[in-house]
Amino acid sequence: MIYDFNLLSDKVGQLAELAHRLRLENAQLRQQLADAGTENAELSRRMDEAHARVTALLEKMPAPETDKELV
């Protein structure tokens, strides 16, 4: 009977340790997800800025001559 209680106590201890490790891992994953979201937003903003700069440069360029105009 005491053996059964000791065995159950060990199992409960293992379960508590596992739950603790999983909580820590979950917190780390949540932080990584938040960091990735922040990085994604920054990269998206930079891409929008680059797109705007390229568009502005293209608008400043003269229109290409067509073959009909050269003849």
C-alpha positions as CSV (number, residue, x, y, z in Angstrom):
1,M,0.0,0.0,0.0
2,I,2.8,2.4,0.9
3,Y,4.6,1.4,-2.3
4,D,1.5,2.4,-4.3
5,F,1.3,5.8,-2.6
6,N,5.0,6.4,-3.3
7,L,4.6,5.4,-6.9
8,L,1.6,7.7,-7.2
9,S,3.5,10.5,-5.5
10,D,6.4,10.0,-8.0
11,K,4.0,10.1,-10.9
12,V,2.3,13.3,-9.6
13,G,5.8,14.9,-9.2
14,Q,6.7,14.0,-12.8
15,L,3.4,15.4,-14.0
16,A,4.0,18.6,-12.1
17,E,7.5,18.9,-13.5
18,L,6.3,18.3,-17.1
19,A,3.5,20.9,-16.7
20,H,6.1,23.4,-15.4
21,R,8.4,22.7,-18.4
22,L,5.5,23.0,-20.8
23,R,4.5,26.4,-19.3
24,L,8.0,27.7,-19.8
25,E,8.2,26.4,-23.3
26,N,4.8,27.9,-24.1
27,A,5.9,31.3,-22.7
28,Q,9.1,31.1,-24.9
29,L,7.0,30.2,-28.0
30,R,4.6,33.1,-27.3
31,Q,7.6,35.5,-27.1
32,Q,9.1,34.1,-30.3
33,L,5.7,34.5,-32.0
34,A,5.4,38.1,-30.9
35,D,9.0,38.8,-32.0
36,A,8.3,37.2,-35.4
37,G,5.2,39.4,-35.7
38,T,7.1,42.5,-35.0
39,E,9.8,41.6,-37.4
40,N,7.2,40.7,-40.1
41,A,5.6,44.1,-39.6
42,E,8.9,45.9,-39.9
43,L,9.8,44.0,-43.1
44,S,6.4,44.7,-44.6
45,R,6.9,48.4,-43.8
46,R,10.3,48.4,-45.5
47,M,9.0,46.6,-48.5
48,D,6.2,49.2,-48.9
49,E,8.8,52.0,-48.6
50,A,11.0,50.3,-51.3
51,H,7.9,49.8,-53.5
52,A,7.1,53.5,-53.2
53,R,10.6,54.6,-54.0
54,V,10.8,52.3,-57.1
55,T,7.4,53.6,-58.3
56,A,8.5,57.2,-57.9
57,L,11.7,56.5,-59.8
58,L,9.8,54.8,-62.6
59,E,7.4,57.7,-62.9
60,K,10.4,60.1,-63.3
61,M,11.8,58.0,-66.2
62,P,10.9,59.1,-69.7
63,A,8.6,56.8,-71.7
64,P,10.5,54.4,-73.9
65,E,10.5,55.1,-77.6
66,T,8.5,52.7,-79.7
67,D,9.8,51.1,-83.0
68,K,7.2,53.2,-85.0
69,E,8.7,56.4,-83.7
70,L,12.2,55.4,-84.8
71,V,11.2,54.8,-88.5
